Amino acid sequence: MSEKELYEPIKNELDKILGKYYRRHELYITHKKIPKELKNKFDDITYFFLGKNNFPDIMGFVFDEILEKESIVVVEVKSGKPNIGNFYQAKRYAEIFDADHCFLISSGAISEEMRRAFESKNWILKYTKGVEMEIGGETKKWHFPGGVFFSQFDNENKAFLNWFPRDPFEDYKKRLAKIEKKLSEPVRKGYGPGQ
């Protein structure tokens, strides 16, 4: 199956997963062109770094209702086994678009050699992500590491297999469980409005 034939099924399955954790999210196939809904989120400098017609295969955003912020998602798709060049291509897109979520999805599994290399030098999987927040009327910027996540896509069963270095959605599952637990806890008497 060609890379282009993988775009739609991968986008659809990723849409389903993101829908479990975010009420608002959008994904677009962007290998040829970035739609206006996304293009307006970035400045000219971003596009300078990309060059002409050089975009991630799939892009989008999620809106984190807890943090009350929008986060960019970039996905690079490859037919066959991913290689180190594919990894650096995905990482470059994540850095240029300041993405919170970066996935390299391929129809073939990551090689054992590549897996061992990344396990021994796991810092290579990370990239710097900038975050601006307003505190006390002043805008502050912090940098923290994002990470590239690999997965093999089984097109026949429409499933992501063997996430590496770990399941990127595990954190969301834990956070969702905490929120659900908090929402189910009774409000203590003597606290809150009218108490």
VOBA-1610 file (N, C-alpha, C; in pm, whole numbers, padded with zeros to 5 digits, always signed):
BEGIN
Met+00085-00118+00000Met+00000+00000+00000Met+00089+00125+00000Ser+00056+00222-00082Ser+00137+00343-00092Ser+00115+00434+00029Glu+00208+00526+00047Glu+00197+00621+00158Glu+00067+00701+00149Lys+00036+00750+00030Lys-00085+00832+00013Lys-00213+00755+00046Glu-00213+00625+00019Glu-00330+00543+00051Glu-00347+00524+00202Leu-00242+00550+00277Leu-00249+00536+00423Leu-00301+00662+00493Tyr-00295+00777+00426Tyr-00333+00903+00491Tyr-00474+00898+00551Glu-00571+00865+00469Glu-00711+00869+00514Glu-00739+00770+00628Pro-00701+00641+00616Pro-00730+00550+00727Pro-00657+00587+00856Ile-00534+00636+00847Ile-00461+00678+00967Ile-00528+00800+01029Lys-00563+00896+00947Lys-00633+01016+00997Lys-00762+00976+01068Asn-00840+00887+01007Asn-00969+00846+01066Asn-00950+00777+01200Glu-00852+00689+01210Glu-00830+00616+01336Glu-00773+00708+01444Leu-00686+00799+01405Leu-00633+00895+01501Leu-00744+00989+01549Asp-00833+01025+01458Asp-00952+01105+01494Asp-01033+01037+01604Lys-01053+00908+01591Lys-01130+00833+01691Lys-01061+00836+01827Ile-00930+00816+01826Ile-00855+00817+01953Ile-00860+00956+02017Leu-00833+01060+01939Leu-00834+01196+01994Leu-00973+01233+02046Gly-01076+01181+01979Gly-01214+01208+02022Gly-01246+01153+02161Lys-01171+01052+02204Lys-01192+00997+02339Lys-01142+01092+02447Tyr-01042+01175+02413Tyr-00977+01259+02513Tyr-01004+01408+02497Tyr-01048+01447+02379Tyr-01074+01589+02354Tyr-01209+01604+02286Arg-01293+01691+02340Arg-01422+01715+02274Arg-01404+01792+02144Arg-01304+01881+02143Arg-01279+01961+02023Arg-01142+01923+01966His-01145+01874+01845His-01021+01843+01774His-01050+01837+01625Glu-00948+01864+01547Glu-00960+01858+01400Glu-00831+01805+01343Leu-00841+01717+01245Leu-00725+01669+01172Leu-00750+01689+01022Tyr-00642+01722+00950Tyr-00651+01745+00806Tyr-00536+01672+00737Ile-00562+01625+00618Ile-00454+01571+00535Ile-00387+01691+00471Thr-00258+01708+00499Thr-00189+01832+00462Thr-00063+01811+00379His-00043+01694+00323His+00083+01667+00252His+00107+01760+00133Lys+00000+01815+00075Lys+00015+01906-00039Lys-00010+02052-00001Lys-00104+02072+00095Lys-00145+02208+00126Lys-00205+02212+00267Ile-00178+02320+00337Ile-00236+02338+00471Ile-00363+02422+00456Pro-00477+02372+00507Pro-00602+02447+00492Pro-00602+02576+00574Lys-00686+02670+00537Lys-00694+02801+00603Lys-00717+02789+00753Glu-00796+02688+00794Glu-00825+02670+00936Glu-00697+02652+01018Leu-00596+02596+00955Leu-00467+02578+01022Leu-00367+02686+00984Lys-00368+02724+00858Lys-00268+02819+00807Lys-00267+02949+00888Asn-00384+02995+00930Asn-00395+03120+01004Asn-00336+03112+01144Lys-00305+02993+01191Lys-00249+02976+01325Lys-00097+02999+01329Phe-00034+03015+01212Phe+00111+03025+01205Phe+00152+03151+01130Asp+00270+03201+01163Asp+00320+03321+01096Asp+00406+03285+00975Asp+00447+03388+00902Asp+00527+03368+00780Asp+00661+03300+00809Ile+00716+03325+00926Ile+00845+03266+00962Ile+00834+03113+00963Thr+00722+03062+01012Thr+00700+02917+01015Thr+00713+02861+00874Tyr+00649+02925+00778Tyr+00650+02876+00641Tyr+00786+02895+00574Phe+00861+02994+00619Phe+00997+03013+00568Phe+01082+02889+00597Phe+01070+02835+00719Phe+01148+02717+00758Phe+01107+02592+00681Leu+00984+02587+00636Leu+00935+02468+00566Leu+00979+02463+00420Gly+00984+02578+00358Gly+01008+02578+00214Gly+00875+02557+00142Lys+00878+02560+00012Lys+00755+02550-00068Lys+00708+02404-00075Asn+00580+02383-00052Asn+00516+02252-00063Asn+00587+02142+00016Asn+00624+02172+00137Asn+00694+02076+00222Asn+00622+02073+00357Phe+00517+01993+00367Phe+00433+01994+00485Phe+00421+01854+00545Pro+00383+01848+00675Pro+00354+01716+00733Pro+00238+01651+00656Asp+00229+01520+00662Asp+00122+01450+00590Asp-00015+01476+00650Ile-00020+01483+00782Ile-00146+01509+00853Ile-00116+01611+00962Met-00203+01709+00977Met-00189+01808+01083Met-00325+01838+01141Gly-00323+01897+01257Gly-00448+01940+01318Gly-00423+02000+01454Phe-00529+02004+01532Phe-00517+02059+01666Phe-00617+01990+01757Val-00589+02000+01885Val-00682+01956+01988Val-00697+02074+02083Phe-00813+02085+02145Phe-00833+02189+02245Phe-00842+02122+02380Asp-00743+02151+02465Asp-00737+02096+02599Asp-00822+02183+02690Glu-00936+02130+02732Glu-01029+02208+02813Glu-00979+02230+02955Ile-00893+02144+03003Ile-00838+02162+03137Ile-00737+02275+03138Leu-00645+02273+03043Leu-00545+02379+03033Leu-00597+02501+02958Glu-00714+02487+02897Glu-00777+02593+02818Glu-00682+02645+02711Lys-00627+02552+02634Lys-00538+02592+02525Lys-00547+02493+02410Glu-00514+02545+02294Glu-00512+02464+02174Glu-00372+02409+02155Ser-00362+02285+02112Ser-00234+02220+02089Ser-00228+02167+01946Ile-00113+02184+01885Ile-00094+02139+01746Ile-00053+01992+01744Val-00103+01921+01643Val-00071+01780+01620Val-00007+01770+01482Val+00109+01702+01473Val+00169+01674+01342Val+00189+01523+01330Val+00163+01472+01209Val+00175+01329+01184Val+00250+01310+01052Glu+00357+01232+01058Glu+00428+01196+00936Glu+00398+01049+00910Val+00360+01016+00787Val+00318+00881+00750Val+00421+00822+00653Lys+00455+00696+00674Lys+00549+00628+00585Lys+00499+00488+00552Ser+00519+00448+00428Ser+00489+00312+00385Ser+00614+00229+00411Gly+00598+00114+00474Gly+00713+00031+00508Gly+00770+00068+00643Lys+00891+00020+00670Lys+00956+00047+00798Lys+01009+00191+00802Pro+00994+00259+00915Pro+01049+00395+00924Pro+01201+00390+00937Asn+01265+00495+00889Asn+01411+00504+00903Asn+01446+00631+00979Ile+01574+00650+01004Ile+01618+00764+01084Ile+01586+00898+01015Gly+01590+00901+00882Gly+01553+01022+00808Gly+01407+01058+00828Asn+01319+00956+00831Asn+01176+00980+00856Asn+01155+01040+00995Phe+01230+00986+01092Phe+01221+01037+01230Phe+01258+01185+01235Tyr+01373+01220+01174Tyr+01416+01360+01179Tyr+01321+01452+01101Gln+01257+01401+01000Gln+01158+01480+00927Gln+01039+01511+01019Ala+00989+01411+01091Ala+00877+01432+01183Ala+00917+01528+01296Lys+01036+01508+01350Lys+01085+01594+01459Lys+01098+01739+01412Arg+01146+01757+01290Arg+01160+01893+01233Arg+01024+01961+01224Tyr+00923+01889+01175Tyr+00789+01947+01167Tyr+00737+01984+01306Ala+00761+01898+01404Ala+00715+01926+01540Ala+00779+02054+01593Glu+00907+02070+01568Glu+00977+02190+01616Glu+00930+02315+01542Ile+00917+02307+01411Ile+00876+02423+01332Ile+00736+02469+01370Phe+00644+02373+01388Phe+00505+02409+01419Phe+00479+02419+01570Asp+00583+02400+01651Asp+00570+02408+01797Asp+00459+02313+01844Ala+00463+02191+01792Ala+00357+02093+01816Ala+00368+02029+01955Asp+00254+02004+02015Asp+00250+01930+02142Asp+00250+01780+02116His+00200+01740+02000His+00184+01598+01969His+00250+01570+01834Cys+00343+01474+01831Cys+00412+01439+01709Cys+00415+01287+01694Phe+00365+01240+01580Phe+00357+01096+01556Phe+00424+01063+01423Leu+00500+00954+01423Leu+00553+00896+01299Leu+00487+00760+01287Ile+00393+00750+01193Ile+00313+00629+01175Ile+00354+00563+01044Ser+00381+00433+01051Ser+00426+00361+00931Ser+00353+00228+00919Ser+00354+00174+00798Ser+00290+00044+00777Ser+00380-00070+00823Gly+00509-00042+00839Gly+00604-00142+00887Gly+00647-00110+01029Ala+00691-00211+01100Ala+00735-00192+01239Ala+00872-00126+01243Ile+00897-00055+01351Ile+01029+00003+01375Ile+01128-00112+01392Ser+01245-00100+01332Ser+01343-00208+01340Ser+01397-00222+01482Glu+01442-00341+01513Glu+01500-00366+01646Glu+01624-00280+01666Glu+01702-00262+01562Glu+01822-00180+01568Glu+01787-00035+01603Met+01685+00019+01537Met+01642+00157+01562Met+01585+00170+01703Arg+01509+00072+01745Arg+01451+00071+01879Arg+01563+00076+01985Arg+01664-00008+01969Arg+01776-00011+02064Arg+01852+00122+02063Ala+01870+00179+01945Ala+01941+00307+01934Ala+01867+00416+02011Phe+01734+00423+01994Phe+01656+00524+02065Phe+01646+00496+02214Glu+01646+00370+02253Glu+01643+00336+02395Glu+01774+00377+02463Ser+01886+00365+02393Ser+02014+00402+02453Ser+02038+00553+02451Lys+01974+00623+02358Lys+01988+00769+02348Lys+01848+00830+02338Asn+01767+00806+02442Asn+01626+00847+02436Asn+01606+00998+02430Trp+01705+01076+02469Trp+01694+01221+02460Trp+01679+01268+02315Ile+01722+01187+02218Ile+01708+01224+02077Ile+01561+01232+02036Leu+01475+01154+02104Leu+01332+01155+02073Leu+01266+01288+02111Lys+01330+01363+02196Lys+01271+01487+02249Lys+01298+01606+02156Tyr+01211+01704+02166Tyr+01231+01831+02098Tyr+01180+01941+02189Thr+01224+02063+02165Thr+01186+02174+02252Thr+01056+02235+02204Lys+00967+02253+02298Lys+00835+02311+02271Lys+00822+02437+02355Gly+00787+02548+02295Gly+00770+02673+02368Gly+00626+02694+02410Val+00607+02745+02531Val+00473+02773+02582Val+00472+02913+02641Glu+00374+02992+02603Glu+00358+03125+02660Glu+00236+03126+02749Met+00250+03188+02867Met+00137+03202+02959Met+00141+03342+03018Glu+00023+03397+03043Glu+00017+03528+03105Glu+00001+03509+03255Ile+00093+03568+03330Ile+00089+03559+03475Ile+00104+03700+03530Gly+00003+03742+03603Gly+00006+03877+03661Gly+00021+03986+03557Gly-00045+03971+03443Gly-00041+04071+03337Gly+00087+04068+03254Glu+00176+03975+03284Glu+00302+03964+03212Glu+00309+03831+03138Thr+00352+03835+03013Thr+00363+03712+02934Thr+00499+03649+02960Lys+00497+03522+02997Lys+00620+03447+03023Lys+00625+03330+02926Lys+00746+03293+02886Lys+00763+03181+02794Lys+00851+03075+02859Trp+00803+02951+02852Trp+00878+02838+02903Trp+00903+02742+02788His+01006+02662+02803His+01035+02559+02704His+01037+02425+02776Phe+00973+02328+02719Phe+00976+02194+02776Phe+00984+02094+02661Pro+01029+01974+02690Pro+01046+01878+02581Pro+00916+01813+02538Gly+00898+01805+02408Gly+00794+01721+02351Gly+00863+01594+02307Gly+00792+01504+02248Gly+00856+01380+02204Gly+00790+01324+02080Val+00867+01253+02001Val+00816+01187+01882Val+00775+01045+01922Phe+00655+01006+01882Phe+00604+00872+01910Phe+00587+00797+01779Phe+00635+00673+01778Phe+00625+00586+01662Phe+00509+00489+01682Ser+00447+00449+01572Ser+00354+00338+01576Ser+00346+00274+01439Gln+00322+00144+01441Gln+00293+00072+01318Gln+00141+00076+01301Phe+00096+00097+01178Phe-00048+00099+01150Phe-00086-00026+01073Asp-00180-00100+01129Asp-00233-00219+01064Asp-00358-00176+00987Asn-00343-00156+00857Asn-00454-00104+00776Asn-00569-00203+00767Glu-00540-00331+00765Glu-00645-00433+00755Glu-00740-00427+00875Asn-00682-00415+00995Asn-00763-00410+01118Asn-00787-00269+01169Lys-00735-00169+01096Lys-00750-00028+01135Lys-00708-00008+01280Ala-00583-00042+01308Ala-00534-00034+01446Ala-00389+00011+01450Phe-00355+00086+01555Phe-00217+00125+01581Phe-00154+00017+01667Leu-00036-00028+01629Leu+00034-00135+01699Leu+00168-00087+01753Asn+00209-00142+01862Asn+00346-00125+01911Asn+00392+00019+01922Trp+00321+00101+01999Trp+00365+00238+02019Trp+00505+00237+02079Phe+00589+00330+02035Phe+00724+00342+02089Phe+00757+00490+02105Pro+00819+00536+02214Pro+00874+00458+02322Pro+00770+00409+02424Arg+00647+00462+02414Arg+00537+00416+02500Arg+00407+00463+02435Asp+00296+00421+02492Asp+00165+00466+02442Asp+00150+00614+02476Pro+00143+00702+02375Pro+00135+00846+02403Pro+00004+00888+02469Phe-00095+00801+02464Phe-00225+00835+02520Phe-00241+00788+02664Glu-00139+00722+02717Glu-00145+00672+02854Glu-00162+00786+02954Asp-00091+00898+02929Asp-00103+01015+03018Asp-00245+01069+03017Tyr-00308+01070+02900Tyr-00445+01121+02889Tyr-00542+01028+02963Lys-00518+00899+02951Lys-00603+00802+03019Lys-00596+00823+03170Lys-00476+00845+03223Lys-00459+00868+03366Lys-00526+01000+03407Arg-00505+01103+03326Arg-00563+01235+03358Arg-00715+01228+03355Leu-00770+01158+03256Leu-00914+01143+03244Leu-00970+01068+03365Ala-00900+00966+03410Ala-00944+00889+03527Ala-00946+00978+03652Lys-00845+01066+03667Lys-00841+01159+03781Lys-00958+01256+03777Ile-00986+01308+03658Ile-01097+01404+03643Ile-01228+01336+03676Glu-01249+01216+03622Glu-01373+01143+03649Glu-01388+01113+03797Lys-01277+01081+03864Lys-01281+01055+04007Lys-01319+01181+04083Lys-01259+01294+04047Lys-01291+01421+04113Lys-01438+01457+04094Leu-01488+01436+03972Leu-01627+01471+03944Leu-01725+01383+04022Ser-01683+01263+04056Ser-01772+01172+04127Ser-01765+01189+04279Glu-01664+01264+04327Glu-01652+01286+04471Glu-01758+01385+04518Pro-01818+01359+04634Pro-01919+01452+04686Pro-01853+01583+04731Val-01928+01690+04719Val-01880+01820+04764Val-01890+01823+04917Arg-01782+01866+04984Arg-01785+01870+05130Arg-01875+01983+05177Lys-01950+01957+05284Lys-02040+02058+05341Lys-01957+02172+05400Gly-02013+02292+05390Gly-01947+02407+05446Gly-01855+02477+05347Tyr-01847+02425+05226Tyr-01761+02484+05124Tyr-01846+02515+05002Gly-01806+02616+04930Gly-01876+02648+04806Gly-01978+02757+04825Pro-02042+02800+04716Pro-02140+02909+04721Pro-02259+02874+04810Gly-02301+02970+04890Gly-02423+02953+04973Gly-02402+02867+05094Gln-02281+02826+05125Gln-02255+02738+05241Gln-02217+02819+05361
//
